[in-house]
């Protein structure tokens, strides 16, 4: 659970970085390391929730289509 807390803290930090970056209109989303970190951390969080979750949680995450099949093993 401590690892999940770390991921959530990283995501919050990345969220703030992305917020401040969003005020720079010429920087595109796909060329932005803050957004990459936010996306990566989000996938890590959902991977962990999938691994720890019950059948209902796993079914919901599958329906979201946020994880690749190799992360749902």
Secondary structure, 3 states (H helix, E strand, C coil): CHHHHHHHHHHHHHHHHHHHHCCCCCCCHHHCHHHHHHHHHHHHHHHHHHHHCCHHHHHHHHHHCCCCHHHHC
